[in-house]
């Protein structure tokens, strides 16, 4: 799924949409010992309005975030459609429209048996339909519909006892400690997935979209064991791999100017592709062009393909995962944070044999410990020419 397709489903994921409906909901409460304490399937229309609103909100959040960070599509391996495999289990539950008790039990068991979560949680699964509207060549929506996109959307939400602190009791006329021993299920899912994916305006049963609330710490047991996906890197992991490639390729040419220019060039690439449906990716070929534009020597650039393959492998890196919103310069006991619009005001230099950081100030006044302080000309400034 690309960002346009995700946005289309998310936009119509509403009781007010004339194109979308949740038919049935399957829920299960699981404790930290992997025991299913309760499981229930219900028709969505039979659920009270206040509860159904929470279910709708929770399921919709599994379509939130950024592709490549919160949302990642995984293709199933060929053996996944064998009996008991991830695709086999999901497809049977989908085909049964969450009304087949045996298929439902197989799906819940697959999630519970393979998911590693060290606390209580709830599984909420919705069987949904989206009537896909026809569009003309100009991408304008027509009134009639081509087909129904039927899908399962799953949210995994942590559950904990609440502790709301002190409260005022109007009957006893006093302030007391409030304690809640009942399990409160979070409306914000920690993980989830969508099956099948919505691709080229139709269902693709060969892939699944995984959602994580924490891109830096996705639940690998869900990706690899529940969904049988092949995990590559987290967003932070991609950035670390990219840094390793730059360090090895550029070596002694890697300075402040190269680092900030590479960051600026990738930001430009993202901006130029902001209206594209697929996020821009950085492979070894594109990185060679980026480094050339940043002033790295041809001799260093020739090492890019080999280093990229050794460090990253066969994957391309997501451009949005590589950029820095601010530049941080760090030395012993000193840290300087530089906003993205001020990188050109900072440079490094060697003055009288000492390595120095020089910051150009448009305003002669700076704040030191929150107080305005004038910066005047000093004797040493004459030696910095």
C-alpha positions, -999 to +999 in steps of 0.1 A: +000+000+000+012+035-007+003+066+013-025+075-010-042+041-006-037+042+032-052+077+033-082+066+013-091+037+036-085+058+067-106+087+054-135+064+049-131+045+081-162+060+097-198+052+105-207+083+086-191+071+054-216+058+029-189+035+016-176+018+047-191-006+073-179-028+101-199-060+100-185-080+129-161-076+158-141-104+175-124-096+208-102-115+233-087-106+266-053-122+273-033-122+305+005-120+308+007-159+310-009-162+275-043-173+289-073-162+270-097-152+298-126-143+275-134-142+238-165-129+220-178-122+185-206-097+180-224-080+151-212-044+151-248-030+149-257-048+181-230-030+201-240+001+222-231+034+205-206+045+232-187+012+230-189+009+192-174+044+190-144+033+210-139+002+189-141+022+157-116+048+171-092+020+182-093+001+150-088+032+129-056+041+148-039+011+133-039+030+100-021+060+116+014+072+113+040+072+086+048+046+060+082+031+067+079+040+104+046+032+119+032+013+089+052-014+071+039-038+045+052-074+045+048-100+018+040-136+029+065-163+021+052-190-002+049-216+026+026-191+045-004-204+027+001-239+039-023-251+065-015-234+098+005-206+082-001-169+087-017-163+053-038-195+055-051-185+090-059-149+081-075-158+048-098-184+065-109-159+091-115-133+063-135-158+042-156-167+073-163-130+078-155-135+116-186-157+118-167-190+116-159-201+151-132-225+141-114-200+119-118-173+146-102-196+172-073-204+149-066-167+144-068-158+181-046-188+189-020-178+163-018-143+178-017-154+215+007-183+210+032-163+190+030-128+205+055-119+232+039-093+255+048-092+292+015-078+303-023-081+299-037-071+265-068-072+244-071-082+208-098-064+188-105-076+152-130-061+129-144-075+096-150-045+074-161-036+039-152-006+017-172-001-014-144+011-038-157+039-059-148+041-096-125+069-107-119+084-141-085+090-158-082+123-138-085+104-105-120+120-100-145+099-082-176+086-100-209+077-083-209+040-087-187+013-072-165-012-088-162-037-060-162-043-022-128-044-005-133-068+024-107-068+051-097-076+086-082-050+108-066-060+141-057-039+171-036-051+201-041-029+231-024-031+265-045-033+296-035-022+331-051-012+364-056+025+368-043+047+396-060+081+395-045+095+427-065+116+451-102+126+447-128+146+465-156+126+480-187+148+483-205+124+506-178+120+531-166+156+526-130+146+523-100+139+500-092+103+496-069+080+476-087+066+445-078+030+436-090+011+406-085-026+405-103-032+372-083-036+339-084-005+318-079-012+281-060+014+262-078+030+232-044+035+216-033+002+201+004-007+206+004-030+175-020-041+148-023-052+112-045-050+081-052-079+059-054-080+029-038-048+018-055-024-005-033-021-036-042-008-071-078-003-058-083-040-050-074-065-023-040-081-023-041-113-001-003-118-006+006-090+018-002-077+052+003-042+067+018-041+102+013-011+125+033-002+155+028+027+179+066+027+187+086+027+155+119+024+175+106-008+192+083-028+169+071-061+182+092-086+163+072-115+175+042-102+157+061-094+125+081-126+123+061-152+142+024-141+139+026-126+103+057-145+091+072-113+077+109-107+071+119-078+093+147-055+080+153-024+101+135+000+124+135+037+114+163+043+139+181+013+126+180+026+090+196+059+103+223+040+121+231+019+089+232+051+069+256+067+093+278+037+091+279+038+053+288+076+053+315+070+079+331+042+059+328+058+025+338+093+033+364+086+060+386+117+065+364+137+041+334+134+064+332+169+080+305+193+091+299+206+056+295+171+040+271+159+068+249+190+067+249+191+029+239+154+027+211+161+051+199+191+031+200+172-002+179+143+012+154+169+026+151+183-009+145+148-023+117+143+001+102+177-007+103+171-044+085+138-039+059+149-014+030+144-039+042+110-049+023+080-036+055+060-027+080+074-002+114+082-018+141+056-011+179+059-010+199+031-027+236+029-035+231+046-069+212+075-054+237+079-026+265+082-051+248+112-066+240+127-032+277+125-021+289+139-054+266+169-049+279+172-013+315+175-026+329+141-017+357+130-040+352+106-069+378+083-053+356+079-022+324+077-041+335+046-060+334+026-027+296+033-022+282+001-039+304-023-020+301-005+014+263-002+009+259-039+002+281-049+031+264-026+057+228-024+044+224-055+023+198-057-005+174-032+011+170+005+001+167+030+029+136+052+034+147+088+029+124+102+056+141+080+082+176+094+074+171+132+078+178+151+110+155+179+121+184+196+139+222+193+138+239+184+170+276+191+176+291+174+206+325+176+222+336+169+257+314+189+281+299+209+252+267+203+231+254+227+205+220+222+189+216+239+155+182+243+138+178+232+102+177+268+090+210+278+107+235+251+096+251+276+072+259+299+101+282+274+117+316+262+105+347+246+119+382+259+115+418+257+129+429+289+146+464+292+160+467+254+159+434+248+178+403+232+163+375+257+167+337+260+162+327+293+147+291+306+148+280+336+128+255+358+147+231+380+129+222+396+162+250+407+185+229+397+215+227+361+227+211+345+258+233+330+284+214+311+311+183+329+299+198+364+301+205+387+272+243+391+268+261+413+244+289+398+223+316+423+216+348+423+196+377+406+214+414+407+208+414+371+197+388+378+170+414+397+149+435+365+148+406+344+133+410+359+099 
